[in-house]
Amino acid sequence: MNHIIQHTIRQLQEVQTGKPWIGSTYSRKLNEIDAALVFTRPLKNLHSVAEIISHLTLWRNECILKIKTGEGSKTDDCKENWLDNDELKAIGWDTLKFNYDNSLTQLIDVLKQKDDQFLSEKYYDTDFKGYYEYHFVINGMLHHDLYHLGQLGLIIKYLKEDHNDEQ
């Protein structure tokens, strides 16, 4: 049985494209912003939309690796965790967005192959330097998405205000 995993998959999808209680989703937020602004930091200490999306993609791919192999490869200090906007511009927004969407599809596909018992199995977490049950990283992905959805809301609000002030 995989009732818990199915519930988690529904939550991951809900935050991306559904109608969650919090009232916003990634698809709604990303549709609000002009692609020309995604590499702009609205304030010096805030990330750009592209930086957030790249960061989320890295950690989703890391979660997929952990599920497939039992061990991750990245830490919070790795260079890929927060690529700068010049590097991201070279990749391009369409590719960043495609990779982001694809990482969710891949995560869901790998989770669909598991049963709920899998959530109690352990993997080695290179970032936390220890063994953890898979429910830790899988629930962490959902928490991570929600955390950064709030950040995106603020970043996009600032960008839209600045952009409207310029016009």
URGIRA-V453990 format. One record per residue. SS is DSSP state (h for helix, s for strand, l for the rest). PSI is psi in degrees with one decimal (* if undefined). Layout:
# URGIRA-V453990
ss:SS psi:PSI
ss:SS psi:PSI
This chain:
# URGIRA-V453990
ss:l psi:148.6
ss:l psi:48.9
ss:h psi:-41.2
ss:h psi:-43.7
ss:h psi:-42.6
ss:h psi:-39.9
ss:h psi:-42.2
ss:h psi:-42.0
ss:h psi:-45.3
ss:h psi:-39.7
ss:h psi:-43.3
ss:h psi:-42.5
ss:h psi:-39.0
ss:h psi:-42.7
ss:h psi:-28.3
ss:h psi:-48.8
ss:h psi:1.3
ss:l psi:-145.9
ss:l psi:70.6
ss:l psi:160.3
ss:l psi:-33.6
ss:l psi:-13.6
ss:l psi:-2.4
ss:l psi:157.3
ss:l psi:166.8
ss:h psi:-43.2
ss:h psi:-41.0
ss:h psi:-45.7
ss:h psi:-45.2
ss:h psi:-26.9
ss:h psi:-16.5
ss:h psi:-18.2
ss:l psi:138.5
ss:l psi:134.1
ss:h psi:-24.8
ss:h psi:-16.3
ss:h psi:-5.7
ss:l psi:-18.4
ss:l psi:7.3
ss:l psi:131.9
ss:l psi:119.3
ss:l psi:-28.7
ss:l psi:154.7
ss:l psi:-38.8
ss:l psi:10.9
ss:l psi:144.8
ss:l psi:164.3
ss:l psi:165.8
ss:h psi:-44.3
ss:h psi:-40.6
ss:h psi:-42.4
ss:h psi:-46.8
ss:h psi:-41.9
ss:h psi:-43.9
ss:h psi:-46.7
ss:h psi:-41.0
ss:h psi:-44.0
ss:h psi:-48.1
ss:h psi:-29.7
ss:h psi:-45.6
ss:h psi:-35.1
ss:h psi:-39.9
ss:h psi:-43.4
ss:h psi:-44.0
ss:h psi:-44.5
ss:h psi:-41.3
ss:h psi:-40.9
ss:h psi:-34.5
ss:h psi:-14.0
ss:l psi:4.9
ss:s psi:144.9
ss:l psi:-178.9
ss:l psi:-11.0
ss:l psi:155.5
ss:l psi:168.5
ss:l psi:-26.3
ss:l psi:-4.2
ss:l psi:148.2
ss:h psi:-37.8
ss:h psi:-15.1
ss:h psi:-41.8
ss:h psi:82.6
ss:l psi:145.9
ss:l psi:166.3
ss:h psi:-32.3
ss:h psi:-43.0
ss:h psi:-39.7
ss:h psi:-36.8
ss:h psi:-37.9
ss:h psi:-32.5
ss:h psi:-42.3
ss:l psi:143.3
ss:h psi:-43.8
ss:h psi:-41.4
ss:h psi:-43.0
ss:h psi:-46.2
ss:h psi:-41.9
ss:h psi:-46.5
ss:h psi:-38.3
ss:h psi:-52.1
ss:h psi:-42.0
ss:h psi:-35.8
ss:h psi:-35.3
ss:h psi:-44.3
ss:h psi:-45.2
ss:h psi:-40.9
ss:h psi:-45.4
ss:h psi:-42.8
ss:h psi:-42.7
ss:h psi:-35.0
ss:h psi:-36.8
ss:h psi:-23.0
ss:l psi:-5.2
ss:l psi:156.0
ss:l psi:170.8
ss:h psi:-28.7
ss:h psi:-31.7
ss:h psi:-34.1
ss:h psi:-23.6
ss:h psi:-8.8
ss:l psi:160.9
ss:s psi:151.0
ss:s psi:164.4
ss:s psi:124.9
ss:s psi:112.4
ss:l psi:-28.2
ss:l psi:-43.7
ss:l psi:-4.2
ss:l psi:56.8
ss:s psi:176.2
ss:s psi:133.8
ss:s psi:153.9
ss:s psi:148.6
ss:h psi:-26.7
ss:h psi:-27.5
ss:h psi:-50.9
ss:h psi:-35.7
ss:h psi:-45.4
ss:h psi:-33.5
ss:h psi:-35.6
ss:h psi:-41.6
ss:h psi:-45.6
ss:h psi:-42.6
ss:h psi:-45.0
ss:h psi:-44.1
ss:h psi:-42.8
ss:h psi:-49.9
ss:h psi:-22.5
ss:h psi:-41.7
ss:h psi:-43.1
ss:h psi:-44.9
ss:h psi:-39.4
ss:h psi:-45.3
ss:h psi:-44.1
ss:h psi:-47.5
ss:h psi:-38.5
ss:h psi:-47.8
ss:h psi:-45.7
ss:h psi:-42.3
ss:h psi:-39.1
ss:h psi:-46.0
ss:h psi:-41.3
ss:h psi:-41.8
ss:h psi:-34.3
ss:h psi:-31.0
ss:h psi:-21.2
ss:l psi:*
